[in-house]
Amino acid sequence: SNWQRLWMSSWLYFYHSDKTLMTYHYDSNHDYHQPHLGLDQLTIELGTHEAMKLCCNFIPKLPIKQDSVDSYPILTPAHFNISKIYHNFFLEIVCETFLLGTTFYPTEKIWRPMINMTPFMVVGPKNYLANLKKLGFKTFSTWWDEGYDEDADLDNGKESIRCIQRNCNQISKLSLPQLKSLYNDMLPVLQHNQQRFSELTNQEFDKIWP
């Protein structure tokens, strides 16, 4: 956990729990987890009242697991177990590991939606999507606001997360037939990304970021 993940997840739980499939492995009984919740920083970033409003119902529910696929710690190859339930949701909110500064460190969190042909938004550092495009991937600016990628360093990252939240609010209003139609529109991008991932090599990273 960190304050960005805590904020995004608490917000989804507060406003869209009926439309959200979530895992969140923070466990207050786990010695490693205890100092890494991020609540103190979240109260600084949002203010105590707003942070408490979002977190007071969420934190007592932790850890949140999907028993059919879950294992912890999430080590190779277990981090792909969750792939079997991707057919249950339309969009993945990817909360990457490294969020601040000049960095691009894609993890299994972004490769999962690529492999499973799932649309995604990314809570990550500035230009994360731009760097994916350098590797030949495509993203979803045709269908929602991806300005969050450029705003990820504004206001300590808060403006980027607010943009993602606005996108989620808009998507949450769509009916199932509308989501299916939207997904069909995205299929060429999703198929391209899956194929591009299967071709990707370490050498391509080295050429772009020597």
N, C-alpha and C positions, 0 to 999 in steps of 0.2 A: 504494500500500500504506500501511497504518497498523497500529498494534498490534491494533486490534479486528478488522480484516479478516484480518490475519495469523493471529490466534488462531482465529477461526471457520473459516477455510479449512484451516489446519493440523490442526485438530481433526477436521474432516470427512475430510480425507485420511488421517489416522491411524486413525480408527475406522470410517469408512464409505466408503472409496475405491471399493469394488466397487459402490456404489449412488449415486455422486456424479458428476454431469457438471459440470465446473468450467472457468472461465477465470480466469487470474490473470496479469496482464501485466507484473508486476515483472521487470525485466531488469537484472542487475548490471553489464552492459556499457553501460547507458544512463545518460548523465551526470545526467539529471533524476531517474531512479529511485534512484540510489545512496544518497542521504541520506534516503530516505523508506520504507525497509523496515518500520521499527517494532519491530525485534527488541529493541533496548535497552529500550524502554518495556515491552515484553511481559515481559521478564525481571524488571522491577520489579513489574509487576502480578501475575504468576503465581509468581515465584520462578524462579531460573535452572534448576533441575532439571526442573520441569514444562515450561517454555518450550522447553528444548533437546530434551526427549523428543518434543514435538510437531513441532518445526521442523527437526530434523536431517535428516529424509528428505524433507521438503516443499520447503525452500528450494533445494536443488540441482536440483530438477525444474523450477524456474521459468525462463522464462515457460511457463505452461500455456495452450495455445490450442486452439480448435476450428477446424481448417483450413478446413472447408467454409463457415464464416460469418465468419471473423475478419478484422479489419483494425485497424491501429493507426497513429496515434492514433484514438480512437473519436469521430468527429465526425458531426454531422448530415449525411445520414440514416443513416450506417453503424451507428449504435448500435441500429438495429432489425433489422440483418441476422440477429442471433441468433434472431429470431422463427421462422425456418424449422425450428429443431430443438426447439421447445417441446413438440412431441408426444412427445419422448423422455423427459420427466420429469414427475413428479406435482406437485412443490412447488418454489418458488423461495425461496432465502434472499437477500433484498435487503439488501445492505450499502450503506447510503446514504452520501452524501458528507459531510454535516455531522451529527455524532453527539452533541456535547456542548452543554450550555447550553440556554437558552430559544430554540429555533429550530424552524421547520418549513419546510424547503426541499425539496419533492419534486422528484425528477429523473426522467429517462427510466428509471431503474432500477426505480421503482415503477410507472410507466405500462406497461412491457412486460408484466408478468403481467396487468394489467388488460385490455390489448388482446387478449392471447392466452388469456384465460379460464383462468388458472393460479392455484391457491392460493399464498399467500405468507406468510412471516414477515419481520420487518424488524429488522435491526440498525440502530438509529437513536436519535434523542434521545427524551427522555421525552414521552409524549402524542402521538407521531407517529400512531398508529392513531386516537387520539381526534380528532385534527385531520382525518384522512381522513374520519371519520364526520361531522364538521361540514360537509364538502363533499358529503355524501350517499352516500358509499361504505359498503359493509358489509365486515366482517372475519370471523374464523373461530373466535371464542370458543366456539361450539357444539361444535367438534371438537378443540380443544387449548387449552392454557393461554396466554392472552394477557396474563397478569400482567406479562410482560416489558416491556410498554409503560409501566406505572406504575413499574417498578423501574429504568428506564434511567439514573437518576441515583444509584442506590445503589452504593456500593463502586466508584465511578468507572466504572459501567456494567457491571461484571463479573457482577453478579447477573442482569441482563437477558440476557446472552449465555448464562449457565448455564441459564436457563429455556428458551431456544431449543434448546440442546443436549439437554436432557431431552426436549423435544418430538420432536426428530429421532430420538432413541433409540427412542421409542415407535413412531414412524411406520416406522422401519427394520424393525421386527418384523412388519409387515403383509405379507401375500401380495399378489400382483398382483390376484387377484380381489377381495380386501378393499379394495385401493386404488381399483379401478374402482368398487366399490360406494360408497366414501367420496366419490369424485369426483361420482358421480351425485347423492348427497345434497346436494352443494355447488352443483350446477348453477344453482339459482335465484339464489344469491349471485353466482356468477361472471358470469351473464348480466346481472344488475343492474349490476355494476361496469363491464362493457364498455359497456353502454348509457349509464351515468352519465358515463363518460369522454368519450363522443362528444358529450355535451351541455355539458360543462364550459366555462366562459368565464373570462377574466381578471377580468371584473367581479364574479364570485362570490367570488373571492379578496379583492377590494377591499372588498366588503361585510362579510366576516367579520373581516378584519384590515386596517382602514382605516389 
